[in-house]
């Protein structure tokens, strides 16, 4: 489980620190290849990351009509699951809930397998309410990031040859009001990672009375992965 949570972050680090080799391998499909690899790492697809990314790299739009006849069975399953969308030169805007749901199902399985319960029973109502609020705020931030910068922005398009517009408004700045100044409002660095960590913390808070042994370390580890990726993007 710990390795599964870390795998998409390791892929992000690889591409962030070494974008040129990634672009040389995948060319114009570098962004959809990263998206495919990240979603596989988050548990969205049953095929391996390498297989998914190779499907993206070697199947162009003209080949889609016959892809299912020529790809191995596992890659065909990937092709059908995505509706062919990943095989386009430009991927469709991904849903922020899709990878989150896959990760949370895996985390829920770990939680219950170690004797925990996904029930708020016994948790103070104020803690349950605060936890639900964190989850809602976290998912609003995630959805806003995808809406404003799209898949190209989320999956490092700026480092992989895509033109990604710089966004000054929500969710990267809060409380701007009607001001059009780029510096107006309160800057929120990495709203996607903040939103993901808030969702993790909120869920853990709502179920804390029925948490299994090691839950605190598990949640801290999960949130630390987002923090490390954010620091990497700021300083490396």
BELBEL-V735150 format. One record per pair of residues at least 6 apart in sequence whose ideal C-beta (glycine too) atoms are under 6 Angstrom apart, sorted by the first residue. I is the first residue (numbers start at 1). J is the second residue. D is the distance in whole Angstrom. If there is no record, write none. Layout:
I,J,D ; I,J,D
//
This chain:
1,110,5 ; 5,222,6 ; 6,225,6 ; 7,41,4 ; 8,38,5 ; 8,41,4 ; 8,42,5 ; 9,225,5 ; 9,229,5 ; 11,37,5 ; 11,41,6 ; 12,229,6 ; 13,232,6 ; 15,22,5 ; 15,34,6 ; 15,156,6 ; 19,159,4 ; 19,160,6 ; 22,30,6 ; 23,30,5 ; 23,160,6 ; 26,33,4 ; 26,57,5 ; 28,89,5 ; 29,56,5 ; 29,57,6 ; 30,160,4 ; 31,152,6 ; 31,155,5 ; 31,157,5 ; 31,160,5 ; 31,162,6 ; 32,56,5 ; 32,86,5 ; 32,91,4 ; 33,53,5 ; 33,56,5 ; 33,57,6 ; 34,155,5 ; 35,91,5 ; 35,151,6 ; 35,155,5 ; 36,52,4 ; 36,53,5 ; 36,56,5 ; 36,86,5 ; 37,49,5 ; 37,53,5 ; 39,99,6 ; 40,49,4 ; 40,52,5 ; 42,99,4 ; 42,102,5 ; 42,103,5 ; 43,102,4 ; 43,106,5 ; 44,99,6 ; 44,102,5 ; 45,52,6 ; 45,78,6 ; 47,74,5 ; 47,78,5 ; 51,74,6 ; 51,75,6 ; 52,78,5 ; 55,75,5 ; 55,78,5 ; 56,86,5 ; 59,67,5 ; 59,87,5 ; 61,88,6 ; 64,84,5 ; 64,87,6 ; 67,79,5 ; 68,76,5 ; 85,92,5 ; 91,151,5 ; 93,150,5 ; 93,151,5 ; 94,151,5 ; 96,142,4 ; 96,143,5 ; 96,146,5 ; 108,118,6 ; 111,212,6 ; 114,212,4 ; 115,212,5 ; 116,210,6 ; 116,211,5 ; 116,212,3 ; 117,210,4 ; 118,207,6 ; 119,210,6 ; 120,128,5 ; 120,206,5 ; 122,209,3 ; 123,208,6 ; 123,209,4 ; 127,205,6 ; 128,206,5 ; 131,202,4 ; 131,205,4 ; 131,206,3 ; 134,198,5 ; 134,201,6 ; 134,202,3 ; 135,199,5 ; 135,202,4 ; 137,198,6 ; 138,195,4 ; 138,198,4 ; 138,199,4 ; 141,171,5 ; 141,191,5 ; 141,195,3 ; 142,192,6 ; 142,195,4 ; 144,171,4 ; 145,171,6 ; 145,191,6 ; 145,192,4 ; 148,167,5 ; 149,167,6 ; 152,162,4 ; 152,164,5 ; 153,164,5 ; 157,164,5 ; 158,164,4 ; 168,182,4 ; 171,191,4 ; 173,185,4 ; 173,187,6 ; 174,185,6 ; 174,186,5 ; 174,188,6 ; 175,185,5 ; 175,186,5 ; 176,184,5 ; 176,185,4 ; 190,230,4 ; 193,226,4 ; 193,230,5 ; 196,226,5 ; 197,223,4 ; 197,226,5 ; 200,219,6 ; 200,222,5 ; 200,223,6 ; 204,219,5
//
